């Protein structure tokens, strides 16, 4: 049985921390500034080196430096979840152990996808269990077929791995599958929404939290929805959900990671640029985004 502590660690809102760049170099001071500002919010913790963190564009050394920066500046009560996935089990284990030694409390594994034709349920089960066996900290699966060439974690994979004592749960960024995952999992496997678009629905179905790109920009609003739901204010939570869905479409839905970073800059965080070959939002796109956020009432004119 997994401890109650693991559920508590996962219950709440995490931002998938953006890695700010300028001229392709990581702005570590900007990242530290973002963490310090977010420490005063009700965020449960920080998810580092995920999709919004552009971890595929970082070297392993850079990934570890990013994790270390967040760990060093995070408030003591904040949980740090680190993305440690690689295409091979061996390298994933090596990165996982290094991340844990730096101070990551949990690790998240985006599933392998390069040899897509060979990635079946058995391969995914072996990958997750082998890393879980070797990891010093609890492991979560990261299910995001939009960035894995369509590789989707199946409910059968969840059924087979969810009983492992070191597999804590999954961040699910797929569309329309969370109810099947919850049905397949044991009681000690915890599901987090990977999008504000279905965060509220996942909470109603039995999920425990969310890793929301919008929390990079509006952490307090995302936390307010979670707290309203937990306090039983369902109507208020539903209204907040509708508002966040609209915001999410304007920010990450329209411009992806470039939009998140531009919105962070507008909101007073350090978003910076994406790393090449990705391009930042144009000036006209940034102005359009600013106007949309001002009209929403979330950014002062």
C-alpha positions in Angstrom: 0.0 0.0 0.0 1.3 3.5 -0.8 1.4 5.9 2.0 -1.1 8.7 2.6 1.8 11.1 2.1 1.9 10.4 -1.6 -1.7 11.3 -2.1 -1.2 14.5 -0.2 1.9 15.3 -2.3 -0.2 15.0 -5.5 -3.4 16.7 -4.2 -3.5 20.2 -5.7 -2.3 22.3 -8.6 1.2 22.2 -10.2 2.4 24.5 -13.0 4.4 22.7 -15.6 7.3 25.1 -15.2 8.3 27.0 -18.3 12.1 27.1 -19.0 12.8 30.7 -20.0 15.3 31.3 -22.7 17.0 34.4 -24.2 19.2 33.8 -27.3 18.8 30.1 -26.7 20.4 30.3 -23.2 18.5 29.4 -20.1 17.6 32.3 -17.9 18.3 30.6 -14.6 17.8 33.8 -12.6 14.4 34.2 -14.3 13.4 30.7 -13.4 14.4 31.3 -9.8 12.4 34.5 -9.8 9.3 32.6 -11.0 9.7 30.0 -8.3 10.0 32.7 -5.6 6.9 34.5 -6.7 4.9 31.2 -6.9 6.1 30.2 -3.4 3.5 32.7 -2.0 0.6 31.1 -3.9 -1.4 28.0 -2.9 0.3 25.8 -5.6 1.1 22.3 -4.3 4.4 22.3 -6.0 6.2 22.5 -9.3 6.5 20.1 -12.3 9.9 20.7 -13.8 11.2 19.5 -17.2 7.9 18.6 -18.8 6.4 19.7 -22.1 6.1 23.4 -21.2 9.6 23.1 -19.8 10.8 22.1 -23.3 12.8 19.2 -21.8 13.4 17.7 -25.2 15.3 20.8 -26.2 17.6 20.5 -23.1 20.7 18.5 -22.6 20.7 16.2 -19.6 23.1 18.5 -17.8 20.7 21.4 -18.5 17.8 19.4 -17.3 19.5 18.7 -14.0 20.5 22.3 -13.6 16.9 23.4 -14.1 15.7 20.8 -11.6 18.4 21.9 -9.1 17.4 25.6 -9.5 13.7 24.9 -8.7 14.6 22.6 -5.8 16.9 25.3 -4.4 14.4 28.1 -4.5 11.2 26.2 -3.7 9.6 26.8 -0.4 9.9 23.9 2.1 6.2 22.9 1.7 6.3 22.8 -2.1 6.7 19.5 -3.8 9.0 19.2 -6.8 8.1 16.7 -9.5 10.8 16.3 -12.2 10.5 14.9 -15.7 13.2 12.4 -16.1 12.2 10.4 -19.2 14.5 9.3 -21.9 14.0 6.8 -24.8 15.9 4.1 -23.1 15.2 2.6 -19.7 18.9 2.8 -18.7 19.2 6.5 -19.3 15.8 7.2 -17.7 17.0 5.4 -14.5 20.2 7.4 -14.5 18.4 10.7 -14.8 15.9 9.7 -12.3 18.5 8.8 -9.7 20.3 12.1 -10.3 17.1 14.1 -10.0 16.3 12.4 -6.7 19.8 13.1 -5.4 19.3 16.8 -6.3 16.1 16.8 -4.2 13.2 16.0 -6.5 10.3 14.5 -4.5 8.7 12.7 -7.4 9.6 11.9 -11.0 7.4 11.9 -14.1 8.0 9.6 -17.1 6.8 10.7 -20.6 6.5 7.3 -22.4 9.1 6.3 -25.1 7.9 6.9 -28.6 10.8 6.9 -31.1 10.2 3.3 -32.2 6.5 3.8 -32.2 5.8 0.5 -34.1 7.5 -1.4 -31.3 5.9 0.4 -28.4 3.1 -1.9 -27.2 1.6 -2.4 -23.7 4.3 -4.9 -22.7 7.1 -2.4 -23.6 5.4 0.4 -21.6 4.7 -1.8 -18.6 8.3 -3.0 -18.5 9.6 0.6 -18.9 7.5 1.9 -16.0 8.1 -1.0 -13.7 11.9 -1.1 -14.3 12.2 2.6 -13.6 9.9 2.3 -10.5 12.1 -0.6 -9.2 15.2 1.5 -9.5 13.9 4.9 -8.5 14.5 6.3 -5.0 11.3 8.4 -5.2 7.7 7.7 -6.4 7.2 7.6 -10.1 4.3 9.0 -12.2 3.5 8.2 -15.8 3.0 11.2 -18.2 0.5 10.3 -20.8 0.5 12.9 -23.7 0.0 11.4 -27.1 0.1 14.8 -28.8 3.9 14.9 -28.1 4.7 11.1 -28.4 3.6 10.6 -32.0 0.3 9.2 -30.9 1.6 6.6 -28.4 -1.2 6.4 -25.8 -1.1 4.7 -22.4 -3.9 2.1 -22.3 -6.1 1.2 -19.3 -4.4 -2.2 -19.4 -1.0 -0.7 -18.8 -2.5 1.2 -15.8 -4.1 -2.0 -14.5 -0.7 -3.7 -14.6 1.5 -1.0 -13.1 -0.9 0.7 -10.6 -0.3 -1.9 -7.9 3.5 -1.3 -7.8 4.4 0.3 -4.5 6.5 2.9 -6.2 4.1 3.9 -9.0 2.2 6.8 -7.6 -0.1 7.8 -10.5 -0.3 9.5 -13.8 -0.5 13.0 -15.4 -3.0 12.5 -18.1 -3.0 15.0 -21.0 -5.0 12.8 -23.4 -8.5 13.6 -24.4 -11.5 11.7 -23.0 -9.7 8.8 -21.3 -9.4 9.6 -17.6 -12.6 7.7 -16.6 -11.2 4.5 -18.1 -7.9 5.0 -16.3 -9.6 5.6 -13.0 -11.7 2.4 -13.5 -8.6 0.4 -14.3 -6.4 1.7 -11.4 -6.3 0.5 -7.9 -7.2 2.8 -4.9 -3.6 3.9 -4.4 -3.0 5.2 -8.0 -3.7 8.9 -8.3 -4.7 10.8 -11.5 -3.8 14.4 -12.3 -5.3 16.4 -15.2 -2.8 17.6 -17.7 -5.1 20.4 -18.9 -7.3 23.1 -17.5 -9.9 22.0 -20.1 -10.9 18.9 -18.1 -9.4 19.6 -14.7 -12.9 20.1 -13.1 -14.3 17.0 -14.7 -11.4 14.9 -13.5 -11.8 16.1 -10.0 -15.5 15.2 -10.1 -14.6 11.7 -11.3 -12.1 11.1 -8.6 -8.8 12.7 -9.7 -6.7 14.4 -7.1 -5.1 17.4 -8.8 -3.8 18.9 -12.0 -0.7 20.0 -13.8 -2.0 23.0 -15.7 0.0 25.2 -18.1 -2.3 28.1 -17.2 -0.9 27.9 -13.6 2.3 29.4 -15.0 0.3 32.5 -15.7 -2.6 32.6 -13.2 -1.6 30.3 -10.4 -4.1 31.8 -7.9 -7.1 31.3 -10.2 -6.2 27.6 -10.8 -5.8 27.1 -7.1 -9.1 28.9 -6.3 -11.0 26.4 -8.5 -9.3 23.5 -6.7 -10.1 24.9 -3.3 -13.7 25.7 -4.2 -14.2 22.1 -5.4 -12.6 20.6 -2.3 -14.8 22.8 0.0 -17.9 21.6 -1.8 -18.6 24.9 -3.6 -19.4 23.1 -6.8 -21.3 25.9 -8.6 -18.5 28.3 -7.9 -16.0 25.8 -9.1 -17.9 25.2 -12.3 -18.0 28.9 -13.1 -14.3 29.2 -12.4 -13.8 26.2 -14.7 -15.6 27.8 -17.6 -13.5 30.9 -17.1 -10.2 29.0 -17.1 -11.2 27.0 -20.2 -11.7 30.2 -22.1 -8.3 31.6 -20.8 -6.6 28.3 -21.7 -7.8 28.5 -25.2 -6.5 32.0 -25.6 -3.1 31.2 -24.1 -1.8 27.7 -24.7 -4.6 26.5 -26.9 -3.9 29.1 -29.6 -0.1 29.6 -29.3 1.1 26.5 -27.3 4.3 27.0 -25.3 5.1 30.3 -27.0 1.7 31.6 -25.9 2.3 30.5 -22.3 5.6 32.3 -22.2 4.2 35.4 -23.7 1.3 35.4 -21.3 3.8 34.9 -18.4 5.7 38.0 -19.4 2.4 39.9 -19.6 1.4 38.7 -16.2 4.7 39.7 -14.5 6.6 36.4 -14.6 9.7 35.6 -16.7 8.4 33.7 -19.7 11.2 34.5 -22.1 11.4 32.9 -25.5 11.2 29.2 -26.5 14.4 27.5 -27.6 15.0 27.3 -31.4 13.7 26.0 -33.7 10.5 27.1 -32.0 9.6 30.7 -32.5 8.3 33.2 -30.0 5.0 35.0 -30.5 5.2 37.9 -32.8 4.6 41.4 -31.6 1.1 41.5 -33.1 0.3 38.1 -31.5 1.6 39.3 -28.1 -0.6 42.4 -28.4 -3.6 40.3 -29.4 -2.9 38.1 -26.4 -2.6 41.1 -24.1 -5.9 42.5 -25.3 -7.6 39.2 -24.8 -6.3 38.8 -21.2 -7.3 42.4 -20.4 -10.8 41.9 -21.7 -11.0 38.7 -19.6 -10.4 40.9 -16.5 -7.3 38.9 -15.5 -4.8 41.5 -16.6 -5.0 45.2 -15.7 -5.2 47.6 -18.6 
